[in-house]
Amino acid sequence: MRKARGVSQEVLSDEAGLDRTFLSQLETGRKQPSLLTIFQLATALQATASELLRQVESKLGAEN
């Protein structure tokens, strides 16, 4: 979703109030977000938390 919107990790992490390194770890699956983090990311991406989760769910389903 971040890449589709043309936003860098640095910009998104600033807008979401998260550390850029943590965001990178989320994207690579090395860390798992809390519910609060999901809402912060969704807000920064101008999406809903359910949209964000739906995309993750779709991607995980495609990998299995």
N, CA, C and O atoms as CSV, one atom per row, in Angstrom:
chain,resi,resn,atom,element,x,y,z
A,1,MET,N,N,0.835,-1.177,0.000
A,1,MET,CA,C,0.000,0.000,0.000
A,1,MET,C,C,0.890,1.254,0.000
A,1,MET,O,O,0.593,2.233,-0.684
A,2,ARG,N,N,1.976,1.208,0.771
A,2,ARG,CA,C,2.888,2.353,0.822
A,2,ARG,C,C,3.497,2.609,-0.551
A,2,ARG,O,O,3.518,3.743,-1.028
A,3,LYS,N,N,3.991,1.551,-1.181
A,3,LYS,CA,C,4.635,1.697,-2.486
A,3,LYS,C,C,3.636,2.126,-3.549
A,3,LYS,O,O,3.957,2.939,-4.415
A,4,ALA,N,N,2.418,1.578,-3.485
A,4,ALA,CA,C,1.388,1.935,-4.467
A,4,ALA,C,C,1.044,3.414,-4.383
A,4,ALA,O,O,0.638,4.016,-5.377
A,5,ARG,N,N,1.202,3.990,-3.228
A,5,ARG,CA,C,0.904,5.420,-3.057
A,5,ARG,C,C,2.133,6.299,-3.281
A,5,ARG,O,O,2.057,7.523,-3.182
A,6,GLY,N,N,3.264,5.663,-3.585
A,6,GLY,CA,C,4.475,6.415,-3.887
A,6,GLY,C,C,5.066,7.131,-2.687
A,6,GLY,O,O,5.616,8.225,-2.816
A,7,VAL,N,N,4.952,6.506,-1.508
A,7,VAL,CA,C,5.437,7.110,-0.270
A,7,VAL,C,C,6.665,6.344,0.208
A,7,VAL,O,O,6.667,5.113,0.210
A,8,SER,N,N,7.689,7.054,0.607
A,8,SER,CA,C,8.887,6.394,1.118
A,8,SER,C,C,8.656,5.919,2.555
A,8,SER,O,O,7.742,6.385,3.235
A,9,GLN,N,N,9.492,4.994,2.999
A,9,GLN,CA,C,9.411,4.534,4.386
A,9,GLN,C,C,9.619,5.699,5.345
A,9,GLN,O,O,8.951,5.787,6.375
A,10,GLU,N,N,10.520,6.566,5.016
A,10,GLU,CA,C,10.813,7.703,5.884
A,10,GLU,C,C,9.600,8.619,6.049
A,10,GLU,O,O,9.268,9.028,7.162
A,11,VAL,N,N,8.946,8.935,4.937
A,11,VAL,CA,C,7.769,9.803,4.993
A,11,VAL,C,C,6.649,9.125,5.770
A,11,VAL,O,O,6.027,9.745,6.632
A,12,LEU,N,N,6.387,7.848,5.467
A,12,LEU,CA,C,5.313,7.139,6.152
A,12,LEU,C,C,5.605,7.009,7.641
A,12,LEU,O,O,4.708,7.198,8.463
A,13,SER,N,N,6.829,6.693,7.994
A,13,SER,CA,C,7.158,6.556,9.418
A,13,SER,C,C,6.970,7.880,10.146
A,13,SER,O,O,6.486,7.900,11.278
A,14,ASP,N,N,7.347,8.988,9.509
A,14,ASP,CA,C,7.132,10.304,10.117
A,14,ASP,C,C,5.642,10.593,10.299
A,14,ASP,O,O,5.217,11.043,11.363
A,15,GLU,N,N,4.854,10.333,9.258
A,15,GLU,CA,C,3.423,10.615,9.320
A,15,GLU,C,C,2.692,9.717,10.317
A,15,GLU,O,O,1.695,10.126,10.912
A,16,ALA,N,N,3.192,8.487,10.498
A,16,ALA,CA,C,2.554,7.543,11.420
A,16,ALA,C,C,3.114,7.653,12.837
A,16,ALA,O,O,2.571,7.064,13.771
A,17,GLY,N,N,4.206,8.412,12.995
A,17,GLY,CA,C,4.826,8.544,14.315
A,17,GLY,C,C,5.574,7.296,14.734
A,17,GLY,O,O,5.619,6.952,15.916
A,18,LEU,N,N,6.167,6.612,13.745
A,18,LEU,CA,C,6.900,5.377,13.999
A,18,LEU,C,C,8.351,5.531,13.558
A,18,LEU,O,O,8.675,6.386,12.734
A,19,ASP,N,N,9.203,4.704,14.108
A,19,ASP,CA,C,10.605,4.679,13.700
A,19,ASP,C,C,10.712,4.021,12.324
A,19,ASP,O,O,10.053,3.013,12.069
A,20,ARG,N,N,11.533,4.579,11.443
A,20,ARG,CA,C,11.671,4.034,10.095
A,20,ARG,C,C,12.180,2.608,10.112
A,20,ARG,O,O,11.744,1.783,9.310
A,21,THR,N,N,13.095,2.311,11.016
A,21,THR,CA,C,13.629,0.950,11.121
A,21,THR,C,C,12.524,-0.025,11.501
A,21,THR,O,O,12.460,-1.130,10.962
A,22,PHE,N,N,11.658,0.371,12.419
A,22,PHE,CA,C,10.540,-0.470,12.819
A,22,PHE,C,C,9.610,-0.707,11.631
A,22,PHE,O,O,9.142,-1.828,11.427
A,23,LEU,N,N,9.340,0.331,10.852
A,23,LEU,CA,C,8.494,0.187,9.674
A,23,LEU,C,C,9.113,-0.808,8.694
A,23,LEU,O,O,8.406,-1.644,8.131
A,24,SER,N,N,10.405,-0.724,8.490
A,24,SER,CA,C,11.096,-1.671,7.616
A,24,SER,C,C,10.932,-3.100,8.137
A,24,SER,O,O,10.701,-4.028,7.362
A,25,GLN,N,N,11.053,-3.267,9.433
A,25,GLN,CA,C,10.905,-4.595,10.029
A,25,GLN,C,C,9.471,-5.112,9.875
A,25,GLN,O,O,9.266,-6.313,9.699
A,26,LEU,N,N,8.490,-4.231,9.938
A,26,LEU,CA,C,7.100,-4.636,9.708
A,26,LEU,C,C,6.924,-5.123,8.272
A,26,LEU,O,O,6.303,-6.157,8.024
A,27,GLU,N,N,7.474,-4.371,7.344
A,27,GLU,CA,C,7.320,-4.711,5.927
A,27,GLU,C,C,7.999,-6.017,5.565
A,27,GLU,O,O,7.547,-6.718,4.660
A,28,THR,N,N,9.062,-6.350,6.247
A,28,THR,CA,C,9.777,-7.593,5.936
A,28,THR,C,C,9.321,-8.761,6.815
A,28,THR,O,O,9.836,-9.872,6.689
A,29,GLY,N,N,8.367,-8.511,7.693
A,29,GLY,CA,C,7.823,-9.577,8.517
A,29,GLY,C,C,8.650,-9.943,9.730
A,29,GLY,O,O,8.384,-10.957,10.374
A,30,ARG,N,N,9.644,-9.141,10.053
A,30,ARG,CA,C,10.478,-9.432,11.225
A,30,ARG,C,C,9.848,-8.949,12.520
A,30,ARG,O,O,10.218,-9.404,13.602
A,31,LYS,N,N,8.899,-8.028,12.412
A,31,LYS,CA,C,8.152,-7.527,13.575
A,31,LYS,C,C,6.668,-7.601,13.256
A,31,LYS,O,O,6.262,-7.582,12.094
A,32,GLN,N,N,5.868,-7.684,14.313
A,32,GLN,CA,C,4.412,-7.712,14.171
A,32,GLN,C,C,3.849,-6.437,14.796
A,32,GLN,O,O,4.270,-6.046,15.885
A,33,PRO,N,N,2.898,-5.785,14.118
A,33,PRO,CA,C,2.363,-4.526,14.645
A,33,PRO,C,C,1.304,-4.762,15.722
A,33,PRO,O,O,0.586,-5.762,15.705
A,34,SER,N,N,1.229,-3.833,16.641
A,34,SER,CA,C,0.130,-3.834,17.607
A,34,SER,C,C,-1.101,-3.270,16.897
A,34,SER,O,O,-1.002,-2.742,15.789
A,35,LEU,N,N,-2.235,-3.384,17.533
A,35,LEU,CA,C,-3.463,-2.823,16.965
A,35,LEU,C,C,-3.333,-1.310,16.818
A,35,LEU,O,O,-3.778,-0.743,15.820
A,36,LEU,N,N,-2.729,-0.659,17.799
A,36,LEU,CA,C,-2.518,0.785,17.724
A,36,LEU,C,C,-1.654,1.140,16.513
A,36,LEU,O,O,-1.947,2.106,15.808
A,37,THR,N,N,-0.607,0.376,16.269
A,37,THR,CA,C,0.270,0.620,15.124
A,37,THR,C,C,-0.480,0.469,13.813
A,37,THR,O,O,-0.263,1.243,12.881
A,38,ILE,N,N,-1.363,-0.522,13.731
A,38,ILE,CA,C,-2.164,-0.712,12.523
A,38,ILE,C,C,-3.009,0.525,12.258
A,38,ILE,O,O,-3.097,0.987,11.120
A,39,PHE,N,N,-3.632,1.063,13.304
A,39,PHE,CA,C,-4.442,2.273,13.133
A,39,PHE,C,C,-3.575,3.473,12.750
A,39,PHE,O,O,-3.993,4.291,11.930
A,40,GLN,N,N,-2.385,3.594,13.325
A,40,GLN,CA,C,-1.487,4.697,12.978
A,40,GLN,C,C,-1.087,4.616,11.506
A,40,GLN,O,O,-1.097,5.623,10.797
A,41,LEU,N,N,-0.736,3.417,11.053
A,41,LEU,CA,C,-0.338,3.240,9.658
A,41,LEU,C,C,-1.510,3.514,8.716
A,41,LEU,O,O,-1.346,4.175,7.690
A,42,ALA,N,N,-2.672,3.014,9.060
A,42,ALA,CA,C,-3.845,3.228,8.219
A,42,ALA,C,C,-4.137,4.721,8.083
A,42,ALA,O,O,-4.399,5.205,6.982
A,43,THR,N,N,-4.095,5.435,9.175
A,43,THR,CA,C,-4.348,6.877,9.134
A,43,THR,C,C,-3.318,7.579,8.246
A,43,THR,O,O,-3.672,8.421,7.420
A,44,ALA,N,N,-2.052,7.229,8.421
A,44,ALA,CA,C,-0.988,7.850,7.618
A,44,ALA,C,C,-1.134,7.510,6.135
A,44,ALA,O,O,-0.754,8.306,5.276
A,45,LEU,N,N,-1.685,6.331,5.831
A,45,LEU,CA,C,-1.893,5.919,4.443
A,45,LEU,C,C,-3.243,6.377,3.891
A,45,LEU,O,O,-3.599,6.067,2.754
A,46,GLN,N,N,-3.986,7.118,4.709
A,46,GLN,CA,C,-5.316,7.607,4.331
A,46,GLN,C,C,-6.225,6.446,3.929
A,46,GLN,O,O,-6.904,6.472,2.903
A,47,ALA,N,N,-6.203,5.427,4.788
A,47,ALA,CA,C,-7.009,4.227,4.587
A,47,ALA,C,C,-7.628,3.856,5.924
A,47,ALA,O,O,-7.340,4.476,6.948
A,48,THR,N,N,-8.468,2.855,5.905
A,48,THR,CA,C,-8.997,2.344,7.166
A,48,THR,C,C,-8.153,1.157,7.604
A,48,THR,O,O,-7.468,0.530,6.796
A,49,ALA,N,N,-8.215,0.863,8.880
A,49,ALA,CA,C,-7.487,-0.294,9.393
A,49,ALA,C,C,-7.977,-1.565,8.710
A,49,ALA,O,O,-7.185,-2.461,8.417
A,50,SER,N,N,-9.283,-1.644,8.456
A,50,SER,CA,C,-9.814,-2.845,7.809
A,50,SER,C,C,-9.280,-2.995,6.382
A,50,SER,O,O,-9.036,-4.116,5.936
A,51,GLU,N,N,-9.095,-1.885,5.657
A,51,GLU,CA,C,-8.505,-1.957,4.314
A,51,GLU,C,C,-7.074,-2.478,4.386
A,51,GLU,O,O,-6.664,-3.320,3.587
A,52,LEU,N,N,-6.338,-1.973,5.336
A,52,LEU,CA,C,-4.954,-2.394,5.512
A,52,LEU,C,C,-4.884,-3.886,5.833
A,52,LEU,O,O,-4.092,-4.619,5.242
A,53,LEU,N,N,-5.704,-4.320,6.757
A,53,LEU,CA,C,-5.725,-5.741,7.135
A,53,LEU,C,C,-6.203,-6.614,5.984
A,53,LEU,O,O,-5.692,-7.718,5.798
A,54,ARG,N,N,-7.158,-6.147,5.218
A,54,ARG,CA,C,-7.662,-6.915,4.080
A,54,ARG,C,C,-6.553,-7.154,3.058
A,54,ARG,O,O,-6.448,-8.245,2.497
A,55,GLN,N,N,-5.734,-6.144,2.816
A,55,GLN,CA,C,-4.631,-6.307,1.866
A,55,GLN,C,C,-3.597,-7.289,2.394
A,55,GLN,O,O,-3.069,-8.106,1.640
A,56,VAL,N,N,-3.311,-7.210,3.676
A,56,VAL,CA,C,-2.355,-8.157,4.275
A,56,VAL,C,C,-2.914,-9.569,4.187
A,56,VAL,O,O,-2.200,-10.507,3.831
A,57,GLU,N,N,-4.192,-9.714,4.513
A,57,GLU,CA,C,-4.833,-11.015,4.453
A,57,GLU,C,C,-4.790,-11.593,3.035
A,57,GLU,O,O,-4.528,-12.782,2.857
A,58,SER,N,N,-5.046,-10.761,2.040
A,58,SER,CA,C,-4.989,-11.211,0.655
A,58,SER,C,C,-3.584,-11.666,0.270
A,58,SER,O,O,-3.401,-12.689,-0.389
A,59,LYS,N,N,-2.605,-10.884,0.695
A,59,LYS,CA,C,-1.221,-11.232,0.364
A,59,LYS,C,C,-0.816,-12.533,1.046
A,59,LYS,O,O,-0.172,-13.381,0.430
A,60,LEU,N,N,-1.184,-12.695,2.297
A,60,LEU,CA,C,-0.842,-13.927,3.006
A,60,LEU,C,C,-1.566,-15.134,2.399
A,60,LEU,O,O,-1.003,-16.226,2.326
A,61,GLY,N,N,-2.794,-14.937,1.972
A,61,GLY,CA,C,-3.546,-16.010,1.348
A,61,GLY,C,C,-2.928,-16.436,0.030
A,61,GLY,O,O,-2.941,-17.618,-0.315
A,62,ALA,N,N,-2.388,-15.477,-0.707
A,62,ALA,CA,C,-1.757,-15.769,-1.989
A,62,ALA,C,C,-0.448,-16.526,-1.806
A,62,ALA,O,O,-0.032,-17.269,-2.694
A,63,GLU,N,N,0.197,-16.344,-0.668
A,63,GLU,CA,C,1.475,-17.005,-0.421
A,63,GLU,C,C,1.302,-18.446,0.039
A,63,GLU,O,O,2.224,-19.251,-0.089
A,64,ASN,N,N,0.134,-18.779,0.571
A,64,ASN,CA,C,-0.100,-20.149,1.088
A,64,ASN,C,C,-0.570,-21.085,0.040
A,64,ASN,O,O,-0.806,-22.260,0.323
